[in-house]
């Protein structure tokens, strides 16, 4: 069985017999499905999380949407300040 690889930039699946493997001097290996992905990562030094057509961008957007759905926690006011406010409001009413 031939091993299927994932593009290091866009996150897309690379068909067997296609794509490029790039090895840096420090030993890290990158797999690219196209020259477009290779140029964006190595030449233009773009982050895949900021490029809209990548799968990694979709993951960050989905994560951001989940965090937006959660209601913001109410800011806690220290007890002394809360008591002072109540006392000053009562004085104003009288």
C-alpha positions as a printed Julia matrix, in Angstrom:
94×3 Matrix{Float64}:
   0.0    0.0    0.0
   1.33   3.4   -0.98
   1.51   5.97   1.79
  -0.59   9.08   1.26
   0.96  12.35   2.34
  -0.49  15.68   3.41
   0.73  19.03   2.04
   2.72  20.95   4.65
   1.18  24.26   3.56
  -2.43  23.81   2.47
  -3.22  20.56   4.3
  -4.53  18.9    1.15
  -3.89  15.25   0.37
  -1.08  14.49  -2.1
  -1.7   11.73  -4.62
   1.03   9.07  -4.88
   3.57   9.92  -7.58
   2.89  13.65  -7.46
   4.11  16.59  -5.38
   7.52  17.53  -4.03
   9.48  16.69  -0.91
  11.67  19.51   0.43
  14.29  18.79   3.1
  15.9   21.69   4.98
  19.46  21.65   6.29
  18.23  21.1    9.84
  16.43  17.91   8.77
  12.83  19.09   8.71
  10.84  17.63   5.82
   8.1   19.48   3.97
   5.72  17.91   1.45
   4.09  20.13  -1.15
   1.22  19.29  -3.46
   2.03  22.09  -5.93
   4.53  24.82  -6.69
   1.9   27.3   -5.48
   2.11  25.87  -1.97
   5.9   25.65  -2.1
   6.32  29.29  -3.16
   3.85  30.56  -0.58
   5.68  28.83   2.24
   9.35  29.08   1.26
   9.67  32.14  -0.98
   6.87  34.37   0.28
   7.09  33.02   3.87
   3.34  33.07   4.4
   1.56  31.42   7.28
  -1.04  28.86   6.12
  -3.34  30.04   8.92
  -3.7   33.43   7.19
  -4.22  32.25   3.59
  -7.92  31.75   2.89
  -7.72  28.84   0.44
  -5.88  26.49   2.84
  -7.46  23.85   5.06
  -5.5   25.18   8.04
  -7.23  28.56   7.62
 -10.6   26.81   7.76
  -9.62  25.16  11.04
  -8.65  28.49  12.63
 -11.86  30.15  11.4
 -13.95  27.3   12.8
 -12.11  27.59  16.12
 -12.67  31.36  16.19
 -16.4   30.88  15.54
 -16.66  28.44  18.44
 -15.01  30.9   20.83
 -17.31  33.71  19.65
 -20.41  31.68  20.5
 -19.49  31.48  24.17
 -20.94  34.4   26.15
 -18.41  36.66  27.8
 -18.13  36.19  31.54
 -19.41  39.07  33.65
 -16.73  41.14  35.26
 -16.6   40.48  38.97
 -16.72  43.56  41.18
 -14.99  43.33  44.57
 -17.4   43.16  47.49
 -16.28  46.47  49.05
 -16.96  48.43  45.84
 -20.34  46.78  45.41
 -21.34  47.7   48.98
 -20.16  51.3   48.54
 -22.25  51.68  45.38
 -25.35  50.35  47.14
 -24.8   52.69  50.08
 -24.36  55.75  47.87
 -27.49  54.88  45.87
 -29.56  54.66  49.05
 -28.29  58.08  50.21
 -29.27  59.64  46.87
 -32.81  58.25  47.12
 -33.34  59.81  50.57
